[in-house]
Amino acid sequence: MRLSLIHADLHTHSDYSDGSIPPPELLLRAGYAGLAAIALTDHDTVDGVEPMRGAAPEGAPEVIAGLELSCMDGDDEIHILGHWVDPDYPPLRTELARIRGMRVRRAESILDRLRAHRIVLDLEDVMGLTRNGLVGRPHIAEAIVRRGLVPDLETVYRKYLGDGRPAAVPKRSLSPADGVRLIRRAGGIASVAHPGVGAIRNLLPPLAASGLAGLEVWHPKHSSRDVERFTALAEQLGLVPTGGSDYHGLDSGATILGHYGLTEDRFERYRAAAGRG
């Protein structure tokens, strides 16, 4: 008997991006949490999907192939979730490889800026902390702390890596509309992640016209007022309300699998919108 009212968690991360646990362990935890389905939505990669599926025993939660694309609209970062994508779709693989290359070049630029502040790291020190070469600011921050150059991660971001700090380098990536189109070409369905975290209201109508299908309404960083607001906005724009925990594993703080996501009826509505009903 399932213990959770949440049927599906559509937003989780493994150590293939910035999560802290491997995909098989994440699947195991999803089962313990009483989930019937879980989407692995690592940042800019689908490499963890097959290891998760391959580890699924009989009776395990359904594994939904997904990802979270880090898109840019000017200086604003917008995250687009993709669900039921084909992980082997060649144009998707090509684009993700291009994004991986941009991430490495950005890391090199950040390290150059850090050297001007007497923080010296080799790129190899940072890349060694990644699972599959998908590097980001968290890996650089961790390398700095491990070397004893700064006492803790909070200080690293406050002094060097946070937005507007001396070593911050703007991210380059797909536009949100291009991200939506890529997910659809890969056979998936696209939704905007955690809209309450950024100001993206004006982007939603044109994204809906580009094929956006969902809006993440239930998220740990959304207040009850946010949930009401985004539920109404989704209805207004003809988008399906979605939800997920944004779980990152052992470093997720109070976020717990099984506490955020979709009930069975809401999940089936989203599945139908994806043509998977």
C-alpha positions, -999 to +999 in steps of 0.1 A: +000+000+000+013+034-010+018+058+019+022+091+000-006+111-015+020+123-040+019+099-070+047+114-091+077+136-085+086+153-117+117+172-106+147+154-092+185+155-096+213+129-092+250+131-091+251+132-129+245+169-124+244+188-091+227+161-070+245+141-043+233+105-049+235+081-079+204+074-100+198+039-086+198+052-050+175+080-060+151+054-074+153+033-042+145+064-021+115+072-044+102+037-037+106+041+000+088+075-002+058+057-018+061+073-052+046+056-082+067+076-107+098+097-107+113+119-133+151+123-134+157+159-145+194+165-142+207+198-155+216+197-192+221+159-193+201+127-198+231+104-190+217+093-157+184+079-171+197+046-183+215+038-150+183+045-132+162+024-155+187-004-154+185-005-117+148-007-115+135-039-098+100-053-103+075-030-086+098+000-086+084+035-094+080+043-131+112+061-144+104+091-166+133+103-188+138+140-183+162+169-180+163+205-168+176+228-195+193+259-182+182+285-207+190+322-209+167+351-218+191+381-218+206+381-183+178+360-168+183+323-164+151+303-171+149+266-164+128+244-187+119+209-176+115+182-202+096+149-195+093+117-216+122+127-239+141+102-260+175+101-243+190+087-275+176+114-299+207+125-319+200+162-321+193+163-283+227+145-277+244+169-300+230+200-283+238+187-248+274+181-259+276+217-271+262+229-238+288+208-219+315+225-239+302+259-231+301+250-194+338+240-196+348+273-213+328+292-187+346+273-159+379+283-174+369+320-175+358+318-138+392+302-128+410+330-147+391+356-127+397+338-094+435+339-101+433+377-100+422+373-064+449+348-055+427+318-056+446+293-079+429+261-091+436+239-121+407+229-143+415+193-135+409+200-098+373+210-107+365+185-134+375+157-110+345+166-089+320+162-118+304+129-127+304+133-165+321+166-173+291+187-166+308+214-147+292+244-129+298+269-101+290+244-074+320+222-085+343+253-085+330+263-051+336+228-037+371+227-051+379+260-034+367+248+000+384+214-003+417+232-010+412+253+022+413+285+002+380+298+016+363+283+048+329+275+034+306+275+004+285+305+016+317+326+017+328+315-017+295+327-033+293+358-012+328+369-020+336+355-055+310+334-074+276+348-067+259+369-093+276+403-095+307+391-076+342+394-091+346+359-105+310+355-118+308+348-155+274+350-173+261+317-185+255+312-223+229+287-234+197+281-254+169+306-253+138+293-235+119+290-267+147+270-283+147+248-252+110+241-255+114+233-292+143+209-286+124+190-259+094+186-282+116+174-311+130+148-287+095+135-282+090+151-248+067+176-231+081+209-217+072+229-186+088+259-168+105+251-136+100+270-103+085+302-118+083+317-083+121+318-081+124+343-110+104+370-128+092+352-160+055+360-162+059+380-195+078+351-211+050+326-205+026+336-233+052+334-261+066+302-246+031+287-247+029+297-283+062+278-289+047+246-275+052+249-237+027+226-221+032+229-183+040+252-154+056+239-122+031+250-096+041+228-066+077+234-056+094+237-022+102+274-028+066+283-037+044+297-009+007+288-007+000+322-024+024+312-052+005+280-057-028+298-060-013+324-084+005+299-107-025+276-107-047+304-120-020+315-145-017+280-158-054+278-164-054+312-181-026+302-205-039+266-211-009+250-194-010+219-172+000+225-136+029+203-126+051+198-096+082+183-081+105+184-051+137+196-069+153+170-047+191+170-048+198+141-023+216+145+010+221+182+005+184+190-001+178+203+034+142+200+044+131+189+009+119+153+011+108+129-016+071+123-016+062+158-002+060+177-035+047+166-069+015+155-085-014+134-072-025+106-095-053+125-113-030+155-119-002+132-131-025+114-155-037+147-169+000+157-176+007+123-191-023+127-214-010+161-225+023+144-234+004+119-255+014+091-231-020+082-219 
